[in-house]
Amino acid sequence: MKKMLAMTVVLFSLASLVMAMGTSEATAEAAYPRKAITMIVPYGAGGTTDLTGRQLAIQLEKHLGQSVTVINQGGASGSIGARTVLDAKADGYTVLFTAESLGTQRVMGLSTMSYADFTPIMAAVNDPKVIVVNKNSPYNTLQELVSDIKVRPGKVKMSYTGPGGSGHVQSLIYNKLGMEMALTAYPGGSDCILAVLGDQVEFTNSNFSTVTGYLASGDLRLLGISANERIASYPEVPTLAEIIPGSEKFLDNPFTPLSLLVSKDVPQEVVTILKDAAKKSVQEEGWKTYVAENSLEKLYEKYPTQEEMLSFYSDWESLVSWMLFDSGAAKNSPEKYGIAKLTY
């Protein structure tokens, strides 16, 4: 009898210990975040992804109760920084704030990664592509620039960030519209702007948020918006769709979507906490002001659910990957990765 009683006590103690351990683990999970979070921006400082990521980090800190440190890790069209996030422990303490290059790295032969390797926390914003020239440029209107490109194919120089980037995709759209430019690649978006300022090229397709200061100072002149709709802060500036009839179908796509992502192996409990913090962050006045001043498109309102975000990434990857491949710019066929072809 005493032996049975003793055994019962031992078993009860073991069961209590297991339950306590389970409760402790659940409590630890629920306590996320317990330390600082690192946000990897896989491009250089000063570009649209960097500026927007830093603004979002400021707001996230308010709702996560921990600091969010932004680290720029550029190289290979964002693939180096993205790999850093996947190689880190999948605990939610290393997050990725990236632009669209994650959707083209496979077909461009830069990496084997794609959006499918990550869980989206938020499809944040789209930074409109705008066409800018030096303040001393002979082009005073968008029509003048377009006309000269058509008259002198391959002669008008445009700076861009290299194969596969949003500027490259813009040039492919221009090609479809009967315009052929002389492309000159630079390491980053800020370098492309400096090339315009230094008269090394005639124009560039920049993200609007990166040129607002230059426009305010008068060093750059805004000729047009590479989209179907004008932007609120410069309502007098025409869109490319207004200048070139039939171009609407090529311009109705967010070409620089910025997103907050984590590794797909991060626990759902942590994903939920991050999503809740992100939703609250975009309601902060500081964020709203930043979005309004830079005429950013609110993708978090357009694609609020997990299903809608995943569908958006899939469609974007299909549209742009096939555009790159059909033009001969991509190393690998999208078909190799099971990417369906959408018409454009």
MOKA-V585127 format. One record per pair of residues at least 6 apart in sequence whose C-alpha atoms are under 8 Angstrom apart, sorted by the first residue. I is the first residue (numbers start at 1). J is the second residue. Records with the same first field share a line. If there is no record, write none. Layout:
I = J ; J
This chain:
29 = 269 ; 270
30 = 269 ; 270
32 = 270 ; 273
33 = 64 ; 65 ; 66 ; 93
34 = 66
35 = 66 ; 67 ; 93
36 = 66 ; 67 ; 68 ; 69 ; 93
37 = 66 ; 67 ; 68 ; 69 ; 92 ; 93 ; 94 ; 95
38 = 68 ; 69 ; 70 ; 71 ; 93 ; 94 ; 95
39 = 57 ; 68 ; 69 ; 70 ; 71 ; 94 ; 95 ; 96 ; 97
40 = 70 ; 71 ; 72 ; 73 ; 81 ; 82 ; 85 ; 94 ; 95 ; 96 ; 97
41 = 49 ; 50 ; 53 ; 70 ; 71 ; 72 ; 73 ; 74 ; 81 ; 96 ; 97 ; 98
42 = 72 ; 73 ; 74 ; 75 ; 77 ; 78 ; 79 ; 80 ; 81 ; 82 ; 96 ; 97 ; 98
43 = 49 ; 50 ; 72 ; 73 ; 74 ; 75 ; 77 ; 78 ; 81 ; 188
44 = 50 ; 72 ; 73 ; 74 ; 188
45 = 51 ; 72
46 = 190 ; 210
47 = 188 ; 189 ; 190 ; 210
48 = 127 ; 207 ; 209 ; 210
49 = 97 ; 98 ; 99 ; 258
50 = 72
53 = 70 ; 97
54 = 70
55 = 287 ; 290
56 = 281 ; 282 ; 287
57 = 68 ; 69 ; 70
58 = 68
59 = 281 ; 282 ; 284 ; 286 ; 287
60 = 68 ; 277 ; 278 ; 281
61 = 67 ; 68
62 = 281
63 = 277 ; 280 ; 281
64 = 274 ; 277
72 = 81
73 = 80 ; 81
74 = 80 ; 81
75 = 81
76 = 110
77 = 101 ; 105 ; 110 ; 164 ; 165
78 = 98 ; 101 ; 102
79 = 101 ; 102 ; 105 ; 110 ; 111 ; 113
81 = 96
82 = 96 ; 102
83 = 113
85 = 94 ; 95 ; 96 ; 262 ; 263
86 = 263
88 = 94
90 = 263 ; 265 ; 266 ; 267
91 = 266 ; 267 ; 270
92 = 262 ; 266 ; 267 ; 270 ; 271
94 = 262
95 = 260 ; 261 ; 262 ; 263
96 = 259 ; 260 ; 261 ; 262
97 = 258 ; 259 ; 260 ; 261
98 = 258 ; 259 ; 260 ; 261
99 = 256 ; 257 ; 258 ; 259
100 = 165 ; 166 ; 255 ; 256 ; 257 ; 258
101 = 164 ; 165 ; 166
102 = 113 ; 114 ; 115
103 = 114 ; 115 ; 313 ; 316 ; 317 ; 321
104 = 114 ; 164 ; 317 ; 320 ; 321
105 = 111 ; 112 ; 113 ; 114 ; 164
106 = 112 ; 113 ; 114 ; 332
107 = 321 ; 325 ; 330 ; 331 ; 332 ; 333 ; 334
108 = 163 ; 164 ; 329 ; 330 ; 331 ; 332
109 = 330 ; 331 ; 332
115 = 313
116 = 264
117 = 263 ; 264
118 = 261 ; 262 ; 263 ; 264 ; 265
119 = 261 ; 262 ; 263 ; 264
120 = 259 ; 260 ; 261 ; 262 ; 306 ; 309 ; 310
121 = 259 ; 260 ; 261 ; 262 ; 271 ; 274 ; 275 ; 278
122 = 259 ; 260 ; 261 ; 275 ; 278 ; 300 ; 304 ; 309
123 = 257 ; 258 ; 259 ; 260 ; 299 ; 300 ; 303 ; 304 ; 309
124 = 257 ; 258 ; 259 ; 260 ; 298 ; 299 ; 300
125 = 257 ; 258 ; 259 ; 296 ; 297 ; 298 ; 299 ; 300
126 = 254 ; 255 ; 256 ; 257 ; 258 ; 296 ; 297 ; 298 ; 299
127 = 207 ; 208 ; 209 ; 254 ; 255 ; 256 ; 257 ; 258 ; 294 ; 295 ; 296 ; 297
128 = 207 ; 208 ; 225 ; 226 ; 227 ; 254 ; 255 ; 256 ; 295 ; 296 ; 297
129 = 205 ; 206 ; 207 ; 208 ; 225 ; 226 ; 227 ; 255 ; 256
130 = 205 ; 206 ; 207 ; 208 ; 222 ; 223 ; 224 ; 225 ; 226
131 = 203 ; 204 ; 205 ; 206 ; 222 ; 223 ; 224 ; 225 ; 226
132 = 203 ; 204 ; 205 ; 206 ; 220 ; 221 ; 222 ; 223 ; 224
133 = 139 ; 196 ; 197 ; 202 ; 203 ; 204 ; 220 ; 221 ; 222 ; 223
134 = 196 ; 197 ; 199 ; 202 ; 203 ; 219 ; 220 ; 221
135 = 218 ; 219 ; 220 ; 221
137 = 202
139 = 145
140 = 223
141 = 223 ; 224
142 = 223 ; 224 ; 238 ; 240 ; 243
143 = 243
146 = 179
148 = 156
149 = 155 ; 156 ; 179 ; 180 ; 181
150 = 178 ; 179 ; 180
153 = 179 ; 180 ; 181
154 = 180 ; 181 ; 182
155 = 181 ; 182
156 = 181 ; 182 ; 201 ; 202
157 = 181 ; 182 ; 183 ; 184 ; 201 ; 202 ; 203
158 = 181 ; 182 ; 183 ; 184 ; 201 ; 202 ; 203 ; 204 ; 205
159 = 183 ; 184 ; 185 ; 186 ; 192 ; 193 ; 195 ; 196 ; 201 ; 203 ; 204 ; 205
160 = 167 ; 168 ; 183 ; 184 ; 185 ; 186 ; 188 ; 189 ; 192 ; 204 ; 205
161 = 167 ; 168 ; 185 ; 186 ; 187 ; 188 ; 189 ; 192
162 = 168 ; 184 ; 185 ; 186 ; 187
163 = 329
164 = 324 ; 329 ; 330
166 = 255 ; 256
167 = 205 ; 206
169 = 320 ; 323 ; 324
170 = 205
171 = 180 ; 181
172 = 323 ; 324 ; 327
173 = 250
174 = 180
177 = 244 ; 247
184 = 201
185 = 192
186 = 192
189 = 206 ; 210
190 = 210
192 = 204 ; 206
193 = 204 ; 206 ; 211
195 = 201
196 = 202 ; 203 ; 204
197 = 219 ; 220
207 = 256
208 = 294 ; 295
209 = 294 ; 295 ; 296
211 = 220
212 = 294
214 = 220
215 = 221 ; 222
222 = 237
223 = 237 ; 238
224 = 237 ; 238 ; 239 ; 240
225 = 231 ; 237 ; 238 ; 239 ; 240
226 = 239 ; 240 ; 241 ; 251
227 = 239 ; 240 ; 241 ; 248 ; 251 ; 252
228 = 239 ; 240 ; 241 ; 242 ; 248 ; 251 ; 252
229 = 239
230 = 236 ; 237 ; 238 ; 239
231 = 237 ; 295
232 = 295
233 = 293 ; 295
240 = 247
241 = 247 ; 248 ; 251
249 = 344
250 = 344
253 = 316
257 = 299
262 = 271
281 = 287
282 = 288
291 = 297 ; 298
303 = 309 ; 312
315 = 342
317 = 339
318 = 334 ; 339 ; 340 ; 341 ; 342
319 = 341 ; 342 ; 343 ; 344
321 = 330 ; 334
322 = 333 ; 334 ; 341 ; 342
324 = 330
325 = 331 ; 332 ; 333 ; 334
334 = 340
